[in-house]
Amino acid sequence: MGKFVVKATSTGFKFDLKAGNGEVIATSEVYTTEAACLNGIESVKNNCGADVEDQTVADVVAVKHPKYEVYKDKADEFRFRLKARNGEVIAASEGYKSKDGCMNGIASVKKNAPDAAVEK
């Protein structure tokens, strides 16, 4: 069972979504308040079933928000970001060496986020 872990930072609050094995699947931006961070968690729970827009292929098929965007970063690794209905990024992944690994990360968010507990 996955869980959201809320952490205070020097400038606010952020969360990590962790899988049952403790691995971080996705992380948030830094929010100015804990309440805003908790709202971000609810947004991930509500939007995690979204479709995937693969931006690593030549013919990108645009997908409406909410959506996962799969892309390559400057280090040539695959990453995903989950965008809410308003287009805001609500969670982002680490870098993956393979697209399969990245797609597995998205599957893990879809599996773990809906019923994940919140730890403060």
Biopython code that builds the backbone (N, CA, C, O; Angstrom):
import numpy as np
from Bio.PDB.StructureBuilder import StructureBuilder

atoms = [
    (1, "MET", "N", (0.847, -1.192, 0.000)),
    (1, "MET", "CA", (0.000, 0.000, 0.000)),
    (1, "MET", "C", (0.882, 1.241, 0.000)),
    (1, "MET", "O", (1.809, 1.354, 0.802)),
    (2, "GLY", "N", (0.592, 2.157, -0.892)),
    (2, "GLY", "CA", (1.370, 3.387, -0.990)),
    (2, "GLY", "C", (0.968, 4.395, 0.072)),
    (2, "GLY", "O", (-0.032, 4.227, 0.771)),
    (3, "LYS", "N", (1.784, 5.462, 0.179)),
    (3, "LYS", "CA", (1.462, 6.525, 1.125)),
    (3, "LYS", "C", (2.064, 7.838, 0.641)),
    (3, "LYS", "O", (3.088, 7.868, -0.042)),
    (4, "PHE", "N", (1.395, 8.915, 1.018)),
    (4, "PHE", "CA", (1.902, 10.257, 0.787)),
    (4, "PHE", "C", (2.611, 10.702, 2.061)),
    (4, "PHE", "O", (2.042, 10.624, 3.150)),
    (5, "VAL", "N", (3.834, 11.161, 1.929)),
    (5, "VAL", "CA", (4.589, 11.649, 3.078)),
    (5, "VAL", "C", (4.785, 13.149, 2.903)),
    (5, "VAL", "O", (5.426, 13.594, 1.952)),
    (6, "VAL", "N", (4.222, 13.929, 3.838)),
    (6, "VAL", "CA", (4.322, 15.384, 3.816)),
    (6, "VAL", "C", (5.544, 15.794, 4.624)),
    (6, "VAL", "O", (5.750, 15.326, 5.744)),
    (7, "LYS", "N", (6.364, 16.687, 4.030)),
    (7, "LYS", "CA", (7.578, 17.149, 4.706)),
    (7, "LYS", "C", (7.636, 18.669, 4.673)),
    (7, "LYS", "O", (7.295, 19.302, 3.673)),
    (8, "ALA", "N", (8.074, 19.238, 5.788)),
    (8, "ALA", "CA", (8.341, 20.674, 5.827)),
    (8, "ALA", "C", (9.696, 20.918, 5.178)),
    (8, "ALA", "O", (10.633, 20.145, 5.377)),
    (9, "THR", "N", (9.799, 21.993, 4.402)),
    (9, "THR", "CA", (11.067, 22.408, 3.806)),
    (9, "THR", "C", (11.388, 23.807, 4.337)),
    (9, "THR", "O", (10.621, 24.372, 5.116)),
    (10, "SER", "N", (12.503, 24.349, 3.918)),
    (10, "SER", "CA", (12.868, 25.689, 4.390)),
    (10, "SER", "C", (11.916, 26.762, 3.854)),
    (10, "SER", "O", (11.836, 27.858, 4.408)),
    (11, "THR", "N", (11.195, 26.443, 2.776)),
    (11, "THR", "CA", (10.313, 27.444, 2.169)),
    (11, "THR", "C", (8.844, 27.038, 2.156)),
    (11, "THR", "O", (8.027, 27.755, 1.577)),
    (12, "GLY", "N", (8.478, 25.916, 2.772)),
    (12, "GLY", "CA", (7.080, 25.488, 2.784)),
    (12, "GLY", "C", (6.934, 24.008, 3.032)),
    (12, "GLY", "O", (7.586, 23.445, 3.912)),
    (13, "PHE", "N", (6.065, 23.371, 2.242)),
    (13, "PHE", "CA", (5.760, 21.947, 2.415)),
    (13, "PHE", "C", (5.751, 21.262, 1.060)),
    (13, "PHE", "O", (5.387, 21.874, 0.056)),
    (14, "LYS", "N", (6.154, 19.980, 1.021)),
    (14, "LYS", "CA", (6.100, 19.162, -0.190)),
    (14, "LYS", "C", (5.681, 17.758, 0.192)),
    (14, "LYS", "O", (5.710, 17.396, 1.369)),
    (15, "PHE", "N", (5.294, 16.968, -0.791)),
    (15, "PHE", "CA", (4.971, 15.575, -0.503)),
    (15, "PHE", "C", (5.707, 14.660, -1.458)),
    (15, "PHE", "O", (6.063, 15.045, -2.571)),
    (16, "ASP", "N", (5.926, 13.443, -0.999)),
    (16, "ASP", "CA", (6.403, 12.350, -1.829)),
    (16, "ASP", "C", (5.339, 11.275, -1.796)),
    (16, "ASP", "O", (4.777, 10.987, -0.740)),
    (17, "LEU", "N", (5.057, 10.679, -2.943)),
    (17, "LEU", "CA", (4.212, 9.495, -3.010)),
    (17, "LEU", "C", (5.155, 8.310, -3.018)),
    (17, "LEU", "O", (5.989, 8.176, -3.913)),
    (18, "LYS", "N", (5.021, 7.448, -2.017)),
    (18, "LYS", "CA", (5.886, 6.280, -1.905)),
    (18, "LYS", "C", (5.088, 5.005, -2.137)),
    (18, "LYS", "O", (3.943, 4.880, -1.704)),
    (19, "ALA", "N", (5.722, 4.057, -2.832)),
    (19, "ALA", "CA", (5.121, 2.741, -3.055)),
    (19, "ALA", "C", (5.222, 1.931, -1.765)),
    (19, "ALA", "O", (5.854, 2.358, -0.799)),
    (20, "GLY", "N", (4.599, 0.771, -1.762)),
    (20, "GLY", "CA", (4.620, -0.101, -0.590)),
    (20, "GLY", "C", (6.026, -0.475, -0.148)),
    (20, "GLY", "O", (6.252, -0.740, 1.032)),
    (21, "ASN", "N", (6.984, -0.499, -1.090)),
    (21, "ASN", "CA", (8.365, -0.867, -0.749)),
    (21, "ASN", "C", (9.196, 0.337, -0.275)),
    (21, "ASN", "O", (10.395, 0.207, -0.026)),
    (22, "GLY", "N", (8.551, 1.508, -0.154)),
    (22, "GLY", "CA", (9.238, 2.697, 0.333)),
    (22, "GLY", "C", (9.898, 3.545, -0.738)),
    (22, "GLY", "O", (10.422, 4.619, -0.444)),
    (23, "GLU", "N", (9.879, 3.065, -2.007)),
    (23, "GLU", "CA", (10.475, 3.834, -3.099)),
    (23, "GLU", "C", (9.606, 5.048, -3.431)),
    (23, "GLU", "O", (8.379, 4.947, -3.460)),
    (24, "VAL", "N", (10.239, 6.186, -3.678)),
    (24, "VAL", "CA", (9.512, 7.385, -4.078)),
    (24, "VAL", "C", (9.098, 7.233, -5.542)),
    (24, "VAL", "O", (9.940, 7.015, -6.414)),
    (25, "ILE", "N", (7.810, 7.348, -5.799)),
    (25, "ILE", "CA", (7.267, 7.239, -7.155)),
    (25, "ILE", "C", (7.169, 8.627, -7.782)),
    (25, "ILE", "O", (7.510, 8.814, -8.950)),
    (26, "ALA", "N", (6.706, 9.587, -7.008)),
    (26, "ALA", "CA", (6.505, 10.945, -7.508)),
    (26, "ALA", "C", (6.640, 11.925, -6.363)),
    (26, "ALA", "O", (6.453, 11.575, -5.198)),
    (27, "THR", "N", (6.966, 13.150, -6.707)),
    (27, "THR", "CA", (7.128, 14.201, -5.707)),
    (27, "THR", "C", (6.412, 15.464, -6.175)),
    (27, "THR", "O", (6.111, 15.619, -7.359)),
    (28, "SER", "N", (6.150, 16.347, -5.246)),
    (28, "SER", "CA", (5.425, 17.579, -5.578)),
    (28, "SER", "C", (6.365, 18.770, -5.630)),
    (28, "SER", "O", (7.551, 18.680, -5.312)),
    (29, "GLU", "N", (5.789, 19.881, -6.041)),
    (29, "GLU", "CA", (6.469, 21.159, -5.906)),
    (29, "GLU", "C", (6.444, 21.539, -4.424)),
    (29, "GLU", "O", (5.853, 20.825, -3.614)),
    (30, "VAL", "N", (7.072, 22.639, -4.070)),
    (30, "VAL", "CA", (6.994, 23.138, -2.700)),
    (30, "VAL", "C", (5.800, 24.086, -2.610)),
    (30, "VAL", "O", (5.685, 25.043, -3.376)),
    (31, "TYR", "N", (4.918, 23.797, -1.659)),
    (31, "TYR", "CA", (3.741, 24.626, -1.411)),
    (31, "TYR", "C", (4.036, 25.566, -0.248)),
    (31, "TYR", "O", (4.832, 25.235, 0.631)),
    (32, "THR", "N", (3.402, 26.732, -0.239)),
    (32, "THR", "CA", (3.670, 27.693, 0.823)),
    (32, "THR", "C", (3.051, 27.292, 2.155)),
    (32, "THR", "O", (3.564, 27.662, 3.211)),
    (33, "THR", "N", (1.943, 26.533, 2.117)),
    (33, "THR", "CA", (1.290, 26.111, 3.362)),
    (33, "THR", "C", (1.038, 24.607, 3.352)),
    (33, "THR", "O", (0.994, 23.973, 2.297)),
    (34, "GLU", "N", (0.876, 24.057, 4.541)),
    (34, "GLU", "CA", (0.556, 22.635, 4.654)),
    (34, "GLU", "C", (-0.813, 22.341, 4.042)),
    (34, "GLU", "O", (-1.005, 21.295, 3.422)),
    (35, "ALA", "N", (-1.759, 23.257, 4.212)),
    (35, "ALA", "CA", (-3.100, 23.065, 3.649)),
    (35, "ALA", "C", (-3.036, 22.975, 2.129)),
    (35, "ALA", "O", (-3.713, 22.141, 1.528)),
    (36, "ALA", "N", (-2.227, 23.827, 1.505)),
    (36, "ALA", "CA", (-2.083, 23.782, 0.048)),
    (36, "ALA", "C", (-1.442, 22.465, -0.387)),
    (36, "ALA", "O", (-1.807, 21.905, -1.421)),
    (37, "CYS", "N", (-0.492, 21.973, 0.397)),
    (37, "CYS", "CA", (0.152, 20.689, 0.107)),
    (37, "CYS", "C", (-0.867, 19.555, 0.179)),
    (37, "CYS", "O", (-0.879, 18.672, -0.679)),
    (38, "LEU", "N", (-1.717, 19.580, 1.198)),
    (38, "LEU", "CA", (-2.751, 18.549, 1.333)),
    (38, "LEU", "C", (-3.751, 18.629, 0.178)),
    (38, "LEU", "O", (-4.245, 17.598, -0.279)),
    (39, "ASN", "N", (-4.054, 19.835, -0.298)),
    (39, "ASN", "CA", (-4.910, 19.988, -1.477)),
    (39, "ASN", "C", (-4.241, 19.378, -2.705)),
    (39, "ASN", "O", (-4.911, 18.781, -3.547)),
    (40, "GLY", "N", (-2.912, 19.529, -2.808)),
    (40, "GLY", "CA", (-2.161, 18.917, -3.900)),
    (40, "GLY", "C", (-2.281, 17.408, -3.882)),
    (40, "GLY", "O", (-2.425, 16.779, -4.930)),
    (41, "ILE", "N", (-2.224, 16.826, -2.699)),
    (41, "ILE", "CA", (-2.378, 15.373, -2.553)),
    (41, "ILE", "C", (-3.761, 14.945, -3.038)),
    (41, "ILE", "O", (-3.890, 13.954, -3.757)),
    (42, "GLU", "N", (-4.790, 15.690, -2.646)),
    (42, "GLU", "CA", (-6.152, 15.360, -3.091)),
    (42, "GLU", "C", (-6.259, 15.459, -4.609)),
    (42, "GLU", "O", (-6.945, 14.659, -5.245)),
    (43, "SER", "N", (-5.576, 16.443, -5.182)),
    (43, "SER", "CA", (-5.593, 16.595, -6.639)),
    (43, "SER", "C", (-4.934, 15.397, -7.319)),
    (43, "SER", "O", (-5.426, 14.920, -8.342)),
    (44, "VAL", "N", (-3.821, 14.905, -6.759)),
    (44, "VAL", "CA", (-3.180, 13.709, -7.321)),
    (44, "VAL", "C", (-4.130, 12.522, -7.226)),
    (44, "VAL", "O", (-4.283, 11.769, -8.187)),
    (45, "LYS", "N", (-4.770, 12.353, -6.069)),
    (45, "LYS", "CA", (-5.711, 11.242, -5.902)),
    (45, "LYS", "C", (-6.846, 11.326, -6.926)),
    (45, "LYS", "O", (-7.268, 10.309, -7.477)),
    (46, "ASN", "N", (-7.334, 12.542, -7.176)),
    (46, "ASN", "CA", (-8.464, 12.731, -8.096)),
    (46, "ASN", "C", (-8.080, 12.633, -9.561)),
    (46, "ASN", "O", (-8.928, 12.321, -10.397)),
    (47, "ASN", "N", (-6.817, 12.892, -9.891)),
    (47, "ASN", "CA", (-6.394, 12.956, -11.288)),
    (47, "ASN", "C", (-5.469, 11.827, -11.723)),
    (47, "ASN", "O", (-5.056, 11.789, -12.882)),
    (48, "CYS", "N", (-5.133, 10.908, -10.824)),
    (48, "CYS", "CA", (-4.111, 9.895, -11.121)),
    (48, "CYS", "C", (-4.542, 8.856, -12.152)),
    (48, "CYS", "O", (-3.702, 8.109, -12.653)),
    (49, "GLY", "N", (-5.805, 8.794, -12.473)),
    (49, "GLY", "CA", (-6.271, 7.843, -13.484)),
    (49, "GLY", "C", (-6.159, 8.368, -14.905)),
    (49, "GLY", "O", (-6.683, 7.758, -15.837)),
    (50, "ALA", "N", (-5.484, 9.489, -15.076)),
    (50, "ALA", "CA", (-5.408, 10.178, -16.366)),
    (50, "ALA", "C", (-4.695, 9.364, -17.442)),
    (50, "ALA", "O", (-3.990, 8.397, -17.153)),
    (51, "ASP", "N", (-4.899, 9.782, -18.691)),
    (51, "ASP", "CA", (-4.232, 9.180, -19.843)),
    (51, "ASP", "C", (-2.810, 9.718, -19.969)),
    (51, "ASP", "O", (-2.433, 10.688, -19.312)),
    (52, "VAL", "N", (-2.029, 9.062, -20.834)),
    (52, "VAL", "CA", (-0.619, 9.405, -21.025)),
    (52, "VAL", "C", (-0.425, 10.086, -22.380)),
    (52, "VAL", "O", (-0.921, 9.619, -23.405)),
    (53, "GLU", "N", (0.311, 11.203, -22.358)),
    (53, "GLU", "CA", (0.746, 11.876, -23.584)),
    (53, "GLU", "C", (2.250, 11.633, -23.705)),
    (53, "GLU", "O", (3.035, 12.156, -22.914)),
    (54, "ASP", "N", (2.643, 10.841, -24.693)),
    (54, "ASP", "CA", (4.054, 10.477, -24.874)),
    (54, "ASP", "C", (4.727, 11.518, -25.768)),
    (54, "ASP", "O", (4.534, 11.528, -26.984)),
    (55, "GLN", "N", (5.516, 12.388, -25.150)),
    (55, "GLN", "CA", (6.183, 13.459, -25.890)),
    (55, "GLN", "C", (7.551, 13.037, -26.419)),
    (55, "GLN", "O", (8.310, 13.870, -26.915)),
    (56, "THR", "N", (7.869, 11.738, -26.316)),
    (56, "THR", "CA", (9.157, 11.239, -26.803)),
    (56, "THR", "C", (9.060, 10.650, -28.204)),
    (56, "THR", "O", (10.060, 10.200, -28.763)),
    (57, "VAL", "N", (7.858, 10.653, -28.770)),
    (57, "VAL", "CA", (7.672, 10.095, -30.114)),
    (57, "VAL", "C", (7.504, 11.223, -31.127)),
    (57, "VAL", "O", (7.157, 12.346, -30.763)),
    (58, "ALA", "N", (7.753, 10.918, -32.400)),
    (58, "ALA", "CA", (7.690, 11.932, -33.456)),
    (58, "ALA", "C", (6.277, 12.500, -33.617)),
    (58, "ALA", "O", (6.099, 13.714, -33.725)),
    (59, "ASP", "N", (5.287, 11.624, -33.632)),
    (59, "ASP", "CA", (3.904, 12.064, -33.805)),
    (59, "ASP", "C", (3.180, 12.044, -32.463)),
    (59, "ASP", "O", (2.470, 11.091, -32.139)),
    (60, "VAL", "N", (3.370, 13.108, -31.692)),
    (60, "VAL", "CA", (2.750, 13.192, -30.367)),
    (60, "VAL", "C", (1.245, 13.336, -30.527)),
    (60, "VAL", "O", (0.760, 14.194, -31.265)),
    (61, "VAL", "N", (0.517, 12.481, -29.821)),
    (61, "VAL", "CA", (-0.938, 12.571, -29.801)),
    (61, "VAL", "C", (-1.318, 13.372, -28.557)),
    (61, "VAL", "O", (-1.123, 12.914, -27.431)),
    (62, "ALA", "N", (-1.856, 14.558, -28.767)),
    (62, "ALA", "CA", (-2.218, 15.431, -27.650)),
    (62, "ALA", "C", (-3.349, 14.809, -26.840)),
    (62, "ALA", "O", (-4.290, 14.238, -27.392)),
    (63, "VAL", "N", (-3.239, 14.931, -25.535)),
    (63, "VAL", "CA", (-4.230, 14.404, -24.604)),
    (63, "VAL", "C", (-4.728, 15.577, -23.755)),
    (63, "VAL", "O", (-3.944, 16.443, -23.367)),
    (64, "LYS", "N", (-6.032, 15.602, -23.470)),
    (64, "LYS", "CA", (-6.600, 16.661, -22.634)),
    (64, "LYS", "C", (-6.156, 16.489, -21.184)),
    (64, "LYS", "O", (-5.826, 15.386, -20.747)),
    (65, "HIS", "N", (-6.153, 17.606, -20.443)),
    (65, "HIS", "CA", (-5.885, 17.560, -19.005)),
    (65, "HIS", "C", (-7.079, 16.937, -18.308)),
    (65, "HIS", "O", (-8.200, 17.139, -18.775)),
    (66, "PRO", "N", (-6.919, 16.199, -17.232)),
    (66, "PRO", "CA", (-5.634, 15.834, -16.626)),
    (66, "PRO", "C", (-4.899, 14.809, -17.491)),
    (66, "PRO", "O", (-5.508, 14.065, -18.260)),
    (67, "LYS", "N", (-3.564, 14.792, -17.342)),
    (67, "LYS", "CA", (-2.768, 13.860, -18.124)),
    (67, "LYS", "C", (-1.383, 13.677, -17.516)),
    (67, "LYS", "O", (-0.893, 14.503, -16.746)),
    (68, "TYR", "N", (-0.777, 12.558, -17.899)),
    (68, "TYR", "CA", (0.638, 12.331, -17.622)),
    (68, "TYR", "C", (1.391, 12.728, -18.886)),
    (68, "TYR", "O", (1.004, 12.330, -19.985)),
    (69, "GLU", "N", (2.443, 13.494, -18.746)),
    (69, "GLU", "CA", (3.320, 13.794, -19.862)),
    (69, "GLU", "C", (4.617, 13.021, -19.670)),
    (69, "GLU", "O", (5.293, 13.166, -18.651)),
    (70, "VAL", "N", (4.959, 12.199, -20.656)),
    (70, "VAL", "CA", (6.226, 11.472, -20.645)),
    (70, "VAL", "C", (7.181, 12.234, -21.551)),
    (70, "VAL", "O", (6.842, 12.547, -22.693)),
    (71, "TYR", "N", (8.378, 12.534, -21.045)),
    (71, "TYR", "CA", (9.341, 13.314, -21.818)),
    (71, "TYR", "C", (10.761, 12.894, -21.451)),
    (71, "TYR", "O", (10.973, 12.147, -20.496)),
    (72, "LYS", "N", (11.727, 13.386, -22.223)),
    (72, "LYS", "CA", (13.144, 13.142, -21.932)),
    (72, "LYS", "C", (13.747, 14.419, -21.362)),
    (72, "LYS", "O", (13.484, 15.516, -21.855)),
    (73, "ASP", "N", (14.564, 14.263, -20.315)),
    (73, "ASP", "CA", (15.204, 15.425, -19.703)),
    (73, "ASP", "C", (16.573, 15.689, -20.333)),
    (73, "ASP", "O", (16.971, 15.009, -21.279)),
    (74, "LYS", "N", (17.285, 16.681, -19.803)),
    (74, "LYS", "CA", (18.585, 17.061, -20.362)),
    (74, "LYS", "C", (19.626, 15.951, -20.237)),
    (74, "LYS", "O", (20.581, 15.906, -21.014)),
    (75, "ALA", "N", (19.447, 15.052, -19.260)),
    (75, "ALA", "CA", (20.365, 13.925, -19.073)),
    (75, "ALA", "C", (19.965, 12.726, -19.931)),
    (75, "ALA", "O", (20.535, 11.643, -19.801)),
    (76, "ASP", "N", (18.973, 12.930, -20.816)),
    (76, "ASP", "CA", (18.482, 11.894, -21.720)),
    (76, "ASP", "C", (17.786, 10.754, -20.973)),
    (76, "ASP", "O", (17.793, 9.608, -21.422)),
    (77, "GLU", "N", (17.187, 11.086, -19.828)),
    (77, "GLU", "CA", (16.407, 10.106, -19.070)),
    (77, "GLU", "C", (14.920, 10.401, -19.268)),
    (77, "GLU", "O", (14.526, 11.530, -19.563)),
    (78, "PHE", "N", (14.111, 9.364, -19.099)),
    (78, "PHE", "CA", (12.659, 9.498, -19.221)),
    (78, "PHE", "C", (12.082, 9.946, -17.882)),
    (78, "PHE", "O", (12.493, 9.472, -16.823)),
    (79, "ARG", "N", (11.133, 10.855, -17.947)),
    (79, "ARG", "CA", (10.436, 11.347, -16.759)),
    (79, "ARG", "C", (8.953, 11.504, -17.091)),
    (79, "ARG", "O", (8.558, 11.552, -18.256)),
    (80, "PHE", "N", (8.143, 11.581, -16.029)),
    (80, "PHE", "CA", (6.742, 11.931, -16.234)),
    (80, "PHE", "C", (6.350, 13.024, -15.262)),
    (80, "PHE", "O", (6.926, 13.172, -14.184)),
    (81, "ARG", "N", (5.351, 13.782, -15.679)),
    (81, "ARG", "CA", (4.726, 14.755, -14.784)),
    (81, "ARG", "C", (3.224, 14.591, -14.927)),
    (81, "ARG", "O", (2.709, 14.403, -16.029)),
    (82, "LEU", "N", (2.531, 14.664, -13.810)),
    (82, "LEU", "CA", (1.068, 14.574, -13.793)),
    (82, "LEU", "C", (0.526, 15.986, -13.725)),
    (82, "LEU", "O", (0.859, 16.752, -12.820)),
    (83, "LYS", "N", (-0.315, 16.323, -14.695)),
    (83, "LYS", "CA", (-0.925, 17.645, -14.727)),
    (83, "LYS", "C", (-2.412, 17.529, -14.398)),
    (83, "LYS", "O", (-3.094, 16.606, -14.842)),
    (84, "ALA", "N", (-2.891, 18.480, -13.613)),
    (84, "ALA", "CA", (-4.298, 18.520, -13.214)),
    (84, "ALA", "C", (-5.152, 19.078, -14.350)),
    (84, "ALA", "O", (-4.637, 19.431, -15.411)),
    (85, "ARG", "N", (-6.448, 19.153, -14.119)),
    (85, "ARG", "CA", (-7.374, 19.658, -15.127)),
    (85, "ARG", "C", (-7.035, 21.083, -15.585)),
    (85, "ARG", "O", (-7.291, 21.453, -16.730)),
    (86, "ASN", "N", (-6.455, 21.875, -14.673)),
    (86, "ASN", "CA", (-6.110, 23.267, -14.991)),
    (86, "ASN", "C", (-4.730, 23.403, -15.652)),
    (86, "ASN", "O", (-4.286, 24.514, -15.942)),
    (87, "GLY", "N", (-4.060, 22.279, -15.887)),
    (87, "GLY", "CA", (-2.759, 22.310, -16.543)),
    (87, "GLY", "C", (-1.574, 22.450, -15.606)),
    (87, "GLY", "O", (-0.427, 22.427, -16.051)),
    (88, "GLU", "N", (-1.836, 22.595, -14.309)),
    (88, "GLU", "CA", (-0.753, 22.721, -13.329)),
    (88, "GLU", "C", (-0.110, 21.360, -13.075)),
    (88, "GLU", "O", (-0.800, 20.342, -13.010)),
    (89, "VAL", "N", (1.213, 21.347, -12.932)),
    (89, "VAL", "CA", (1.925, 20.117, -12.577)),
    (89, "VAL", "C", (1.675, 19.841, -11.101)),
    (89, "VAL", "O", (1.944, 20.692, -10.254)),
    (90, "ILE", "N", (1.161, 18.651, -10.791)),
    (90, "ILE", "CA", (0.864, 18.309, -9.401)),
    (90, "ILE", "C", (1.778, 17.221, -8.854)),
    (90, "ILE", "O", (1.828, 17.012, -7.642)),
    (91, "ALA", "N", (2.497, 16.530, -9.722)),
    (91, "ALA", "CA", (3.473, 15.520, -9.276)),
    (91, "ALA", "C", (4.434, 15.259, -10.424)),
    (91, "ALA", "O", (4.067, 15.350, -11.596)),
    (92, "ALA", "N", (5.674, 14.934, -10.066)),
    (92, "ALA", "CA", (6.696, 14.659, -11.080)),
    (92, "ALA", "C", (7.547, 13.482, -10.616)),
    (92, "ALA", "O", (7.654, 13.203, -9.422)),
    (93, "SER", "N", (8.150, 12.797, -11.587)),
    (93, "SER", "CA", (8.938, 11.596, -11.284)),
    (93, "SER", "C", (10.422, 11.896, -11.240)),
    (93, "SER", "O", (10.881, 12.993, -11.561)),
    (94, "GLU", "N", (11.144, 10.876, -10.829)),
    (94, "GLU", "CA", (12.598, 10.863, -10.969)),
    (94, "GLU", "C", (12.924, 10.516, -12.418)),
    (94, "GLU", "O", (12.018, 10.263, -13.211)),
    (95, "GLY", "N", (14.198, 10.503, -12.766)),
    (95, "GLY", "CA", (14.610, 10.098, -14.099)),
    (95, "GLY", "C", (14.711, 8.583, -14.200)),
    (95, "GLY", "O", (15.181, 7.920, -13.276)),
    (96, "TYR", "N", (14.268, 8.044, -15.325)),
    (96, "TYR", "CA", (14.343, 6.613, -15.596)),
    (96, "TYR", "C", (15.238, 6.397, -16.814)),
    (96, "TYR", "O", (15.208, 7.191, -17.754)),
    (97, "LYS", "N", (16.030, 5.333, -16.804)),
    (97, "LYS", "CA", (16.904, 5.004, -17.934)),
    (97, "LYS", "C", (16.102, 4.542, -19.147)),
    (97, "LYS", "O", (16.512, 4.768, -20.286)),
    (98, "SER", "N", (14.953, 3.893, -18.905)),
    (98, "SER", "CA", (14.145, 3.356, -20.005)),
    (98, "SER", "C", (12.724, 3.910, -19.955)),
    (98, "SER", "O", (12.229, 4.306, -18.900)),
    (99, "LYS", "N", (12.083, 3.927, -21.119)),
    (99, "LYS", "CA", (10.682, 4.348, -21.170)),
    (99, "LYS", "C", (9.812, 3.355, -20.417)),
    (99, "LYS", "O", (8.850, 3.754, -19.760)),
    (100, "ASP", "N", (10.133, 2.061, -20.502)),
    (100, "ASP", "CA", (9.363, 1.054, -19.758)),
    (100, "ASP", "C", (9.370, 1.352, -18.263)),
    (100, "ASP", "O", (8.341, 1.233, -17.598)),
    (101, "GLY", "N", (10.527, 1.738, -17.738)),
    (101, "GLY", "CA", (10.619, 2.079, -16.323)),
    (101, "GLY", "C", (9.728, 3.262, -15.982)),
    (101, "GLY", "O", (9.058, 3.270, -14.950)),
    (102, "CYS", "N", (9.725, 4.255, -16.854)),
    (102, "CYS", "CA", (8.889, 5.436, -16.666)),
    (102, "CYS", "C", (7.405, 5.056, -16.696)),
    (102, "CYS", "O", (6.624, 5.515, -15.863)),
    (103, "MET", "N", (7.028, 4.223, -17.654)),
    (103, "MET", "CA", (5.627, 3.787, -17.753)),
    (103, "MET", "C", (5.225, 2.960, -16.531)),
    (103, "MET", "O", (4.084, 3.038, -16.076)),
    (104, "ASN", "N", (6.155, 2.171, -16.001)),
    (104, "ASN", "CA", (5.894, 1.430, -14.763)),
    (104, "ASN", "C", (5.671, 2.388, -13.601)),
    (104, "ASN", "O", (4.846, 2.123, -12.726)),
    (105, "GLY", "N", (6.402, 3.504, -13.587)),
    (105, "GLY", "CA", (6.208, 4.517, -12.553)),
    (105, "GLY", "C", (4.804, 5.101, -12.608)),
    (105, "GLY", "O", (4.164, 5.290, -11.574)),
    (106, "ILE", "N", (4.327, 5.386, -13.814)),
    (106, "ILE", "CA", (2.960, 5.903, -13.976)),
    (106, "ILE", "C", (1.952, 4.866, -13.491)),
    (106, "ILE", "O", (0.999, 5.207, -12.790)),
    (107, "ALA", "N", (2.159, 3.601, -13.861)),
    (107, "ALA", "CA", (1.261, 2.530, -13.412)),
    (107, "ALA", "C", (1.255, 2.445, -11.886)),
    (107, "ALA", "O", (0.217, 2.179, -11.280)),
    (108, "SER", "N", (2.400, 2.668, -11.278)),
    (108, "SER", "CA", (2.499, 2.616, -9.821)),
    (108, "SER", "C", (1.736, 3.778, -9.173)),
    (108, "SER", "O", (1.102, 3.594, -8.135)),
    (109, "VAL", "N", (1.793, 4.969, -9.776)),
    (109, "VAL", "CA", (0.999, 6.096, -9.262)),
    (109, "VAL", "C", (-0.479, 5.759, -9.354)),
    (109, "VAL", "O", (-1.227, 5.967, -8.398)),
    (110, "LYS", "N", (-0.906, 5.236, -10.506)),
    (110, "LYS", "CA", (-2.319, 4.888, -10.699)),
    (110, "LYS", "C", (-2.784, 3.852, -9.678)),
    (110, "LYS", "O", (-3.925, 3.886, -9.218)),
    (111, "LYS", "N", (-1.888, 2.934, -9.332)),
    (111, "LYS", "CA", (-2.223, 1.865, -8.386)),
    (111, "LYS", "C", (-2.204, 2.360, -6.945)),
    (111, "LYS", "O", (-3.103, 2.038, -6.167)),
    (112, "ASN", "N", (-1.191, 3.137, -6.586)),
    (112, "ASN", "CA", (-0.969, 3.504, -5.180)),
    (112, "ASN", "C", (-1.675, 4.768, -4.707)),
    (112, "ASN", "O", (-2.097, 4.836, -3.552)),
    (113, "ALA", "N", (-1.812, 5.772, -5.572)),
    (113, "ALA", "CA", (-2.310, 7.071, -5.118)),
    (113, "ALA", "C", (-3.759, 7.089, -4.623)),
    (113, "ALA", "O", (-4.032, 7.729, -3.608)),
    (114, "PRO", "N", (-4.698, 6.414, -5.296)),
    (114, "PRO", "CA", (-6.106, 6.597, -4.910)),
    (114, "PRO", "C", (-6.413, 6.305, -3.439)),
    (114, "PRO", "O", (-7.210, 7.014, -2.825)),
    (115, "ASP", "N", (-5.799, 5.285, -2.876)),
    (115, "ASP", "CA", (-6.116, 4.887, -1.498)),
    (115, "ASP", "C", (-4.961, 5.119, -0.523)),
    (115, "ASP", "O", (-4.978, 4.617, 0.601)),
    (116, "ALA", "N", (-3.963, 5.880, -0.961)),
    (116, "ALA", "CA", (-2.780, 6.081, -0.128)),
    (116, "ALA", "C", (-3.101, 6.909, 1.118)),
    (116, "ALA", "O", (-3.827, 7.902, 1.057)),
    (117, "ALA", "N", (-2.546, 6.476, 2.239)),
    (117, "ALA", "CA", (-2.666, 7.231, 3.479)),
    (117, "ALA", "C", (-1.760, 8.458, 3.390)),
    (117, "ALA", "O", (-0.849, 8.518, 2.564)),
    (118, "VAL", "N", (-2.030, 9.439, 4.264)),
    (118, "VAL", "CA", (-1.210, 10.649, 4.317)),
    (118, "VAL", "C", (-0.497, 10.674, 5.661)),
    (118, "VAL", "O", (-1.136, 10.607, 6.710)),
    (119, "GLU", "N", (0.830, 10.770, 5.626)),
    (119, "GLU", "CA", (1.636, 10.870, 6.838)),
    (119, "GLU", "C", (2.220, 12.266, 6.927)),
    (119, "GLU", "O", (2.755, 12.791, 5.950)),
    (120, "LYS", "N", (2.112, 12.866, 8.113)),
    (120, "LYS", "CA", (2.698, 14.198, 8.316)),
    (120, "LYS", "C", (3.906, 14.093, 9.239)),
    (120, "LYS", "O", (4.544, 15.102, 9.539)),
]
sb = StructureBuilder()
sb.init_structure("model")
sb.init_model(0)
sb.init_chain("A")
sb.init_seg("    ")
for serial, (resi, resn, name, xyz) in enumerate(atoms, 1):
    if name == "N":
        sb.init_residue(resn, " ", resi, " ")
    sb.init_atom(name, np.array(xyz, "f"), 0.0, 1.0, " ", f" {name:<3s}", serial, name[0])
structure = sb.get_structure()
